[in-house]
């Protein structure tokens, strides 16, 4: 059988039925409830996952990977925005040294802000308080000799209500918080070029400084929302992977090892994915990595471009995209397609480590946005059974495609 003529078994295991998946979503989002990064509830979610895996893991290797993490993005965006505003105000002074210092610092902060929008650690985070978090990792061997590997990720924690993620506001996110990188760069360049005339572009530079302080205020306000139940983001992803584990226990693959990684502190700064990639990037460098997130409502897509800032976007690995395209061809009933999304997620860290990674997400057909993303409406009542079932079927089909392909990476279509 050639890759292009691949025929997949549509008779999927019953473990992937919506009823089983919804039971996990309900347990995580209602019985445990909101699961902020580094919280007791996040650890309860890890314990629940471990307990669900216990009957399945006689011949599987499971482990907990503990790590320390900050608890939110407020330690990244707000300090950067304040520093940009302060540096531009310094550059308004007549002294040439102040212009060079303020302008140069603002330009440097534009680079740092771009890194922040790519979920990269900030230099000062080493001095910030951290809490305990963890990843739960299970390795599922094939029946025969392993020739390839697939790593699925789903984060256990849930975020908090953010006004910037409101459906009426989120489309403007690239022009508000996401514009900090451009503000810092333009303000810094104008300050350096002002020369001996301290009045040159003074009004514009002052307005840019004010906009930077406004971004800082918005970032602080954005962190004051209450924790959300996270039924869609991301109890749905966890449920899909638990369903996949049960399905593989019932019907294992021939030559493909499947690794399920339930990560912690993703909604803070993707710390769990960072810890996982750092520990296994060499050992699993040949693997396909699939991030499963927010798959509880709407339609399904693999994301072709991620980012909340137009100056800090990131893309999936082309080899990983080929697999998703093959899945869409093999199972047109899943409704899969490639789509750009306004999101900041764990794929950013995986791609920084050069891994063959792609993300599977849900989106609203009308708005094109993640349904109920970081909103208090992200409850069990918002979950759509057909969507989460299709997501679980997608994960199962990804594993099948990898297992039945003649070679990996897959050739171009």
C-alpha positions as CSV (number, residue, x, y, z in Angstrom):
1,X,0.0,0.0,0.0
2,X,1.4,3.4,-1.0
3,X,1.2,6.5,1.2
4,X,-1.1,8.2,-1.3
5,X,-3.4,5.1,-1.5
6,X,-3.7,4.7,2.3
7,X,-7.1,3.3,3.4
8,X,-7.7,3.8,7.1
9,X,-10.0,1.7,9.3
10,X,-13.1,3.8,10.1
11,X,-14.2,1.4,12.9
12,X,-12.7,3.4,15.7
13,X,-12.7,2.1,19.3
14,X,-15.7,2.9,21.5
15,X,-13.4,4.6,23.9
16,X,-13.4,7.6,21.6
17,X,-17.2,8.0,21.8
18,X,-18.4,11.4,23.1
19,X,-20.0,9.9,26.2
20,X,-16.6,8.7,27.6
21,X,-14.9,11.9,26.7
22,X,-17.5,14.2,28.3
23,X,-17.2,12.3,31.5
24,X,-13.5,13.3,31.7
25,X,-14.4,16.9,30.8
26,X,-17.0,17.1,33.5
27,X,-14.7,15.6,36.1
28,X,-12.0,18.2,35.3
29,X,-14.1,21.3,34.8
30,X,-16.9,20.7,37.3
31,X,-15.7,18.3,40.0
32,X,-12.2,19.8,40.2
33,X,-13.1,23.2,38.6
34,X,-10.8,26.0,37.7
35,X,-7.1,24.8,37.6
36,X,-4.8,27.9,37.6
37,X,-1.1,27.2,37.0
38,X,0.8,25.9,40.0
39,X,-2.4,25.6,42.0
40,X,-3.7,22.7,44.2
41,X,-6.4,22.2,41.6
42,X,-3.9,21.7,38.8
43,X,-2.2,19.0,40.9
44,X,-5.6,17.4,41.5
45,X,-6.0,17.3,37.7
46,X,-2.7,15.5,37.4
47,X,-3.8,13.1,40.0
48,X,-7.1,12.5,38.2
49,X,-5.2,11.8,34.9
50,X,-2.9,9.4,36.7
51,X,-5.8,7.5,38.2
52,X,-7.5,7.2,34.8
53,X,-4.4,5.8,33.3
54,X,-3.7,3.4,36.2
55,X,-5.8,0.5,34.8
56,X,-4.1,0.8,31.4
57,X,-0.4,1.1,32.2
58,X,0.7,-2.5,33.0
59,X,3.2,-2.5,30.1
60,X,3.4,1.3,29.7
61,X,6.0,3.6,31.1
62,X,4.6,6.6,33.1
63,X,6.2,9.3,35.0
64,X,5.6,12.7,36.6
65,X,8.0,15.5,35.5
66,X,7.9,18.2,38.2
67,X,9.1,21.7,37.6
68,X,8.8,25.3,38.9
69,X,6.8,28.0,37.1
70,X,5.6,31.6,37.5
71,X,1.9,31.9,37.6
72,X,1.0,34.3,34.8
73,X,1.9,36.6,31.9
74,X,1.7,39.6,34.1
75,X,5.4,39.1,34.8
76,X,6.2,39.6,31.1
77,X,4.0,42.1,29.3
78,X,3.3,44.7,31.9
79,X,7.0,45.2,33.0
80,X,8.1,45.5,29.4
81,X,5.4,48.1,28.6
82,X,6.3,50.2,31.7
83,X,10.0,50.0,30.7
84,X,9.3,51.2,27.2
85,X,7.3,54.2,28.4
86,X,9.9,55.1,30.9
87,X,12.8,54.8,28.4
88,X,10.9,57.1,25.9
89,X,10.3,59.7,28.6
90,X,14.0,59.6,29.4
91,X,14.7,60.2,25.7
92,X,12.6,63.4,25.8
93,X,15.4,65.2,27.7
94,X,17.6,67.5,25.8
95,X,20.9,65.8,26.7
96,X,22.2,63.7,23.8
97,X,23.2,60.9,26.2
98,X,19.6,60.6,27.4
99,X,18.4,60.3,23.9
100,X,20.9,57.6,23.0
101,X,20.2,55.7,26.3
102,X,16.4,56.1,26.2
103,X,16.1,55.3,22.4
104,X,18.6,52.4,22.5
105,X,16.8,50.9,25.5
106,X,13.4,51.2,23.8
107,X,14.8,49.5,20.7
108,X,16.2,46.6,22.8
109,X,12.8,46.3,24.6
110,X,11.1,45.9,21.2
111,X,13.1,42.7,20.8
112,X,12.3,41.6,24.3
113,X,8.6,42.3,23.8
114,X,8.6,40.2,20.6
115,X,10.2,37.3,22.6
116,X,7.4,37.7,25.2
117,X,4.8,37.3,22.5
118,X,6.5,34.1,21.5
119,X,6.3,32.7,25.1
120,X,10.1,32.9,25.5
121,X,11.4,33.4,29.1
122,X,12.3,36.9,30.3
123,X,15.7,37.4,31.8
124,X,14.3,38.7,35.1
125,X,12.0,35.7,35.7
126,X,14.8,33.8,37.4
127,X,14.3,36.2,40.4
128,X,10.5,35.9,40.6
129,X,8.5,33.6,42.9
130,X,7.6,30.3,41.5
131,X,5.1,27.5,42.4
132,X,5.2,23.8,41.8
133,X,3.7,22.3,38.6
134,X,4.2,19.1,36.7
135,X,3.8,17.1,33.5
136,X,2.3,13.6,33.4
137,X,3.9,11.5,30.7
138,X,2.9,8.1,29.4
139,X,4.7,6.1,26.7
140,X,2.6,3.6,24.9
141,X,4.8,1.0,23.0
142,X,3.7,-0.6,19.7
143,X,3.1,-4.3,19.3
144,X,6.3,-4.8,17.2
145,X,9.6,-3.0,16.8
146,X,9.3,0.8,17.1
147,X,10.2,2.6,13.9
148,X,8.6,6.0,14.6
149,X,7.1,8.1,17.4
150,X,4.2,10.5,17.9
151,X,4.0,12.9,20.9
152,X,0.6,14.3,21.8
153,X,0.4,17.3,24.2
154,X,-2.6,18.6,26.1
155,X,-2.3,21.1,29.0
156,X,-4.1,20.4,32.3
157,X,-4.4,23.9,33.7
158,X,-7.1,26.5,32.9
159,X,-6.6,30.2,32.4
160,X,-8.4,33.2,33.8
161,X,-11.1,35.5,32.3
162,X,-9.4,38.1,30.1
163,X,-11.2,41.1,28.7
164,X,-8.7,41.2,25.8
165,X,-10.0,37.7,24.8
166,X,-13.6,38.9,24.7
167,X,-15.1,38.2,21.2
168,X,-15.7,41.9,20.7
169,X,-12.1,42.8,21.6
170,X,-9.9,39.8,20.7
171,X,-9.8,40.7,17.0
172,X,-8.2,44.0,18.0
173,X,-5.5,42.3,20.2
174,X,-2.8,42.6,17.5
175,X,-3.4,46.4,17.4
176,X,-3.5,46.9,21.3
177,X,-1.2,44.7,23.4
178,X,0.3,43.1,20.3
179,X,1.4,46.5,19.0
180,X,3.9,47.0,21.9
181,X,6.8,45.7,19.8
182,X,6.1,48.3,17.1
183,X,5.6,51.1,19.6
184,X,9.0,50.3,21.3
185,X,10.8,50.1,18.0
186,X,9.3,53.3,16.4
187,X,9.6,55.3,19.6
188,X,13.2,54.2,20.1
189,X,14.3,55.0,16.5
190,X,12.7,58.4,16.6
191,X,14.4,59.2,19.9
192,X,17.8,58.2,18.6
193,X,17.3,60.2,15.4
194,X,16.0,63.3,17.2
195,X,19.6,64.7,17.3
196,X,20.4,67.9,19.1
197,X,16.8,69.2,18.6
198,X,15.0,67.7,21.7
199,X,11.8,69.1,20.2
200,X,11.9,67.0,17.0
201,X,9.0,64.5,17.0
202,X,8.5,65.3,20.7
203,X,4.7,65.1,20.6
204,X,4.7,61.9,18.7
205,X,7.3,60.3,21.0
206,X,5.3,61.4,24.0
207,X,2.1,59.9,22.5
208,X,4.0,56.6,22.0
209,X,5.2,56.6,25.6
210,X,1.7,57.2,26.7
211,X,0.5,54.3,24.6
212,X,3.1,52.1,26.1
213,X,1.9,53.0,29.6
214,X,-1.6,52.3,28.4
215,X,-0.5,48.8,27.3
216,X,0.9,48.2,30.7
217,X,-2.3,49.2,32.4
218,X,-4.3,47.0,30.0
219,X,-1.9,44.0,30.7
220,X,-2.4,44.5,34.5
221,X,-6.2,44.7,34.2
222,X,-6.2,41.7,32.0
223,X,-4.6,39.6,34.8
224,X,-7.3,40.5,37.3
225,X,-10.0,38.3,36.0
226,X,-11.2,35.3,37.9
227,X,-10.0,31.7,37.0
228,X,-12.3,29.9,34.5
229,X,-13.5,26.3,34.6
230,X,-11.6,25.6,31.4
231,X,-13.9,22.9,30.0
232,X,-13.0,23.8,26.4
233,X,-9.5,25.1,27.3
234,X,-8.3,22.6,28.0
235,X,-10.2,19.8,29.7
236,X,-11.4,18.9,26.2
237,X,-7.8,18.3,25.0
238,X,-7.0,16.2,28.1
239,X,-10.2,14.2,27.5
240,X,-9.2,13.5,23.9
241,X,-5.9,12.2,24.9
242,X,-7.3,10.0,27.7
243,X,-9.7,8.6,25.1
244,X,-6.7,7.9,22.8
245,X,-5.0,6.1,25.7
246,X,-8.0,3.9,26.2
247,X,-8.3,3.2,22.5
248,X,-4.6,2.3,22.2
249,X,-5.0,-0.1,25.2
250,X,-7.8,-1.8,23.3
251,X,-6.0,-1.7,19.9
252,X,-2.3,-0.9,19.9
253,X,-0.3,0.2,16.9
254,X,2.1,-1.9,14.9
255,X,5.3,0.0,14.9
256,X,4.6,3.5,16.3
257,X,5.2,4.5,19.9
258,X,2.7,7.0,21.1
259,X,3.6,9.4,23.9
260,X,0.9,11.4,25.8
261,X,2.1,14.4,27.7
262,X,-0.3,16.2,30.0
263,X,1.4,19.5,30.6
264,X,1.2,22.0,33.4
265,X,1.3,25.8,33.5
266,X,0.6,26.3,29.8
267,X,-1.7,29.3,30.4
268,X,1.0,31.0,32.4
269,X,4.0,30.9,30.1
270,X,3.9,27.4,28.5
271,X,6.4,26.2,31.2
272,X,5.3,22.5,30.9
273,X,6.0,22.4,27.2
274,X,9.3,24.1,27.8
275,X,10.3,21.5,30.4
276,X,9.2,18.6,28.2
277,X,11.0,19.9,25.1
278,X,14.2,20.7,27.0
279,X,14.3,17.2,28.5
280,X,13.4,15.2,25.4
281,X,14.3,17.3,22.4
282,X,17.2,15.0,21.4
283,X,15.6,11.7,22.3
284,X,12.3,12.5,20.5
285,X,13.8,14.8,17.8
286,X,12.5,12.5,15.1
287,X,8.9,12.4,16.4
288,X,5.7,14.1,15.2
289,X,4.4,16.4,18.0
290,X,0.7,17.4,18.1
291,X,-0.6,20.0,20.5
292,X,-4.3,19.3,21.3
293,X,-6.0,22.4,22.7
294,X,-9.4,24.0,22.9
295,X,-11.1,21.2,20.9
296,X,-14.4,21.2,22.8
297,X,-16.5,23.4,20.6
298,X,-16.8,24.7,17.0
299,X,-15.0,23.3,14.0
300,X,-11.5,21.8,13.9
301,X,-8.4,23.0,12.2
302,X,-4.7,22.6,12.3
303,X,-3.3,26.1,12.8
304,X,-1.2,27.5,10.0
305,X,-0.1,30.6,11.8
306,X,-0.2,31.5,15.5
307,X,0.2,34.8,17.3
308,X,-1.4,37.6,19.2
309,X,1.0,40.2,17.8
310,X,1.5,40.8,14.1
311,X,5.2,41.1,14.8
312,X,5.6,37.8,16.7
313,X,4.0,35.0,14.7
314,X,5.0,31.4,14.5
315,X,4.1,28.5,12.3
316,X,3.9,24.7,12.5
317,X,6.5,22.4,11.0
318,X,5.8,21.7,7.3
319,X,6.4,18.0,7.8
320,X,3.8,17.9,10.6
321,X,1.4,19.8,8.4
322,X,1.7,17.0,5.8
323,X,0.4,14.5,8.3
324,X,-2.6,16.7,9.1
325,X,-3.3,17.1,5.4
326,X,-3.2,13.3,5.0
327,X,-5.6,13.0,8.0
328,X,-8.0,15.5,6.3
329,X,-7.9,13.5,3.1
330,X,-8.4,10.2,4.8
331,X,-11.3,11.4,7.0
332,X,-13.2,14.2,5.3
333,X,-16.0,13.7,7.8
334,X,-13.8,15.3,10.4
335,X,-14.1,18.7,8.6
336,X,-10.4,19.4,9.2
337,X,-8.7,22.4,7.5
338,X,-5.7,24.7,7.9
339,X,-6.4,28.1,9.4
340,X,-4.7,31.1,11.0
341,X,-5.6,31.7,14.6
342,X,-5.2,34.5,17.1
343,X,-3.6,32.5,19.9
344,X,-0.5,32.1,22.1
345,X,0.1,28.5,22.9
346,X,2.6,25.7,23.6
347,X,3.5,25.3,20.0
348,X,5.7,28.4,20.2
349,X,8.1,26.7,22.6
350,X,8.1,23.4,20.7
351,X,9.0,25.2,17.5
352,X,11.8,27.1,19.2
353,X,13.4,23.7,19.9
354,X,13.1,22.8,16.3
355,X,10.5,20.0,16.8
356,X,8.2,18.7,14.1
357,X,5.1,20.2,15.8
358,X,1.6,21.2,14.8
359,X,-1.5,22.2,16.8
360,X,-5.0,20.9,16.6
361,X,-7.6,23.5,17.8
362,X,-11.3,24.4,17.6
363,X,-12.6,27.6,16.1
364,X,-16.0,29.3,15.7
365,X,-17.2,29.2,12.2
366,X,-18.7,32.7,12.3
367,X,-15.9,34.7,14.1
368,X,-13.0,32.4,13.3
369,X,-11.8,32.7,16.9
370,X,-11.3,30.0,19.6
371,X,-14.8,29.5,21.2
372,X,-15.0,30.9,24.8
373,X,-11.2,31.5,24.8
374,X,-10.2,32.7,28.3
375,X,-13.8,33.6,29.1
376,X,-15.9,32.8,32.2
377,X,-18.4,31.2,29.8
378,X,-15.9,28.4,29.3
379,X,-17.9,25.9,31.2
380,X,-19.1,22.3,30.7
381,X,-22.4,23.7,29.3
382,X,-20.4,25.2,26.4
383,X,-18.9,21.9,25.3
384,X,-20.2,20.4,22.1
385,X,-20.1,16.6,22.1
386,X,-19.7,16.2,18.3
387,X,-16.6,18.5,18.3
388,X,-14.7,16.7,21.0
389,X,-15.5,13.3,19.5
390,X,-14.1,14.5,16.1
391,X,-11.0,15.8,17.9
392,X,-10.5,12.4,19.5
393,X,-11.0,10.7,16.2
394,X,-8.5,13.1,14.7
395,X,-5.8,12.1,17.2
396,X,-6.6,8.4,16.5
397,X,-6.3,9.0,12.8
398,X,-3.0,10.8,13.2
399,X,-1.6,7.8,15.0
400,X,-3.0,5.5,12.2
401,X,-1.5,7.6,9.4
402,X,1.9,7.5,11.1
403,X,1.7,3.8,11.7
404,X,0.6,2.9,8.2
405,X,2.8,5.2,6.2
406,X,5.6,3.6,4.3
407,X,8.1,6.2,5.6
408,X,8.4,9.3,7.9
409,X,8.6,12.1,7.1
410,X,5.7,11.7,4.7
411,X,6.5,12.7,1.1
412,X,4.8,15.7,-0.5
413,X,1.3,14.9,-1.8
